[in-house]
């Protein structure tokens, strides 16, 4: 008996492996998936300007990355005790403007450097609603508790988004002709405008992606939104607020993503890396016991073997921790 409506995922004409260079931009869902890739040691840069929810703010961030111009103090704004950037998430803010600039420019420099060699850009949109700062004439990434009267709120149209991204992806491919772009829509519902308002917003995003796929080559869509709404239509797959995803849901979508874009041989290596990660994270009752010391040596040997075959995988933190636990037996 089939008790689930299974979403069909179109087979892509590419796959992801440990030679792939990835960047993930957008909402909390991008953070969730990016965190999984990082855990398994893929070369991925996740949200170099922090979590962003709407298409125009993501586009603004991509332009910053393309230009590569460092931020200065004049690009910041002081709100209360903190210095903030209207292009960035609050995680970059600081009471010290120099610290704020350091955080911003370190990530921006890395992203600009990586852009030319990226294989896949994954963009996750969360909402079609935007906040425009009237004085700056800028759709912001975060309002940073600035008084609401300084903003205008509106919902983007499909045409707004498509026009923006046709031009933007064209510019990206002038820098990196081989770049592939994969879009997703966040399954997390934005409830501020109610159920109907959320559906209108998500529908706008979905229609825009569909048009971009028709207009541009090597633009793809992964149906995370549909998977949650159809395959996981049960509140046990949601967090306590009944809007965000539970850890189980994130794992389920990750698994569906893996089997769509990653080949079986790479999955085998990922499983091996996962076992090493779990072993390194384990807190032994007696670190000096012979059994644990044998495990340490085994993990170091596995790391050495993987590093020899895949020198692009960075195990420096794991090696350092294991060697600090290693005793002569």
ZIKAJO-V854917 format. One record per backbone hydrogen bond with DSSP energy under -0.5 kcal/mol. CO is the residue of the C=O (numbers start at 1). NH is the residue of the N-H. E is the energy in kcal/mol with one decimal. If there is no record, write none. Layout:
co:nh:e
CO:NH:E
CO:NH:E
This chain:
co:nh:e
1:3:-0.7
4:6:-0.8
7:9:-0.5
8:10:-0.6
16:263:-0.5
17:20:-1.5
20:22:-0.5
20:43:-0.6
21:119:-2.6
21:120:-1.9
22:45:-1.8
23:122:-3.1
24:47:-3.4
25:124:-2.8
26:52:-2.5
27:30:-0.9
27:31:-1.4
28:32:-2.5
29:33:-2.5
30:34:-2.7
31:35:-2.5
32:36:-1.4
33:37:-2.1
34:38:-2.5
35:39:-2.2
36:40:-1.8
37:42:-2.5
38:41:-1.8
42:44:-1.3
43:22:-2.8
44:46:-0.5
45:24:-2.6
45:47:-0.6
47:50:-2.0
49:89:-2.1
53:126:-3.2
53:127:-1.8
54:58:-1.8
55:59:-2.2
56:60:-2.3
57:61:-2.1
58:62:-2.2
59:63:-1.9
60:64:-2.1
61:65:-2.3
62:66:-2.4
63:67:-2.6
64:68:-2.8
72:75:-1.9
73:76:-1.6
77:79:-0.6
77:84:-3.1
78:80:-0.5
79:82:-2.0
82:79:-3.3
83:94:-1.5
84:77:-2.4
85:88:-1.3
86:141:-3.0
86:142:-0.7
89:92:-1.8
90:93:-1.5
94:83:-3.5
95:97:-0.6
96:100:-2.2
97:101:-2.4
98:102:-2.2
99:103:-2.4
100:104:-2.2
101:105:-3.0
102:106:-2.2
103:107:-1.4
104:108:-2.3
105:109:-2.6
106:110:-1.7
107:111:-2.4
108:112:-2.5
109:113:-2.1
110:114:-2.0
111:115:-1.5
112:116:-0.6
114:117:-1.5
114:118:-0.6
115:118:-1.1
119:180:-1.7
120:23:-1.8
120:122:-0.6
121:123:-0.6
121:182:-2.8
122:25:-2.9
123:125:-0.6
123:184:-2.3
124:27:-1.2
125:186:-3.0
127:55:-0.5
128:156:-2.9
130:132:-0.5
130:154:-1.9
131:133:-0.6
131:140:-2.4
132:134:-0.7
132:152:-2.2
133:137:-1.5
133:138:-1.4
138:133:-3.3
138:140:-0.7
143:146:-2.4
147:150:-2.0
148:151:-2.0
150:134:-2.4
152:132:-3.1
154:130:-3.0
154:156:-0.5
157:161:-1.8
158:162:-2.6
159:163:-2.4
160:164:-1.9
161:165:-2.4
162:166:-2.4
163:167:-1.5
164:168:-2.0
165:169:-2.7
166:170:-1.4
167:171:-1.9
168:172:-2.5
169:173:-2.1
170:174:-0.8
171:174:-0.6
171:175:-1.1
172:176:-2.6
176:179:-1.9
180:121:-2.6
181:183:-0.5
181:220:-2.8
182:123:-2.7
183:222:-2.4
184:125:-2.1
189:191:-0.8
190:193:-0.5
191:194:-1.9
193:197:-1.0
194:198:-2.3
195:199:-2.0
196:200:-2.3
197:201:-2.0
198:202:-2.8
199:203:-2.6
200:204:-1.9
201:205:-1.8
202:206:-2.6
203:207:-2.6
204:208:-2.0
205:209:-2.3
206:210:-2.2
207:211:-2.0
208:212:-2.2
209:213:-2.4
210:214:-1.4
211:215:-2.0
212:216:-2.3
216:219:-0.5
218:181:-2.1
220:183:-2.9
222:224:-2.0
223:227:-2.3
224:228:-2.0
225:229:-2.1
226:230:-2.5
226:231:-0.6
227:231:-1.2
227:232:-1.4
230:5:-0.6
230:233:-0.7
232:234:-2.4
234:237:-2.2
235:238:-1.6
237:246:-1.9
239:242:-2.2
243:189:-0.8
244:239:-2.7
246:250:-2.0
247:251:-2.2
248:252:-2.1
249:253:-2.6
250:254:-2.4
251:255:-2.2
252:256:-2.1
253:257:-2.5
254:258:-2.7
255:259:-2.1
256:260:-0.6
257:260:-1.0
257:261:-2.0
258:262:-2.7
261:16:-3.3
263:266:-0.6
263:267:-2.0
264:268:-1.9
265:269:-1.5
266:270:-2.4
267:271:-2.2
268:272:-1.6
269:273:-2.4
270:274:-2.7
271:275:-1.9
272:276:-1.9
273:277:-2.7
274:278:-2.3
275:279:-2.3
276:280:-2.7
277:281:-2.1
278:282:-1.2
282:284:-0.8
286:289:-1.8
289:293:-2.4
290:294:-2.2
291:295:-1.7
292:296:-2.5
293:297:-2.3
294:298:-2.3
295:299:-2.5
296:300:-2.4
297:301:-2.2
298:302:-2.2
299:303:-2.6
300:304:-2.3
301:305:-2.1
302:306:-2.6
303:307:-2.9
304:308:-1.7
305:309:-1.6
306:310:-3.2
310:313:-2.1
313:315:-0.7
315:319:-2.9
316:320:-2.3
317:321:-2.0
318:322:-2.7
319:323:-2.8
320:324:-1.5
321:325:-0.8
322:325:-0.9
322:326:-0.7
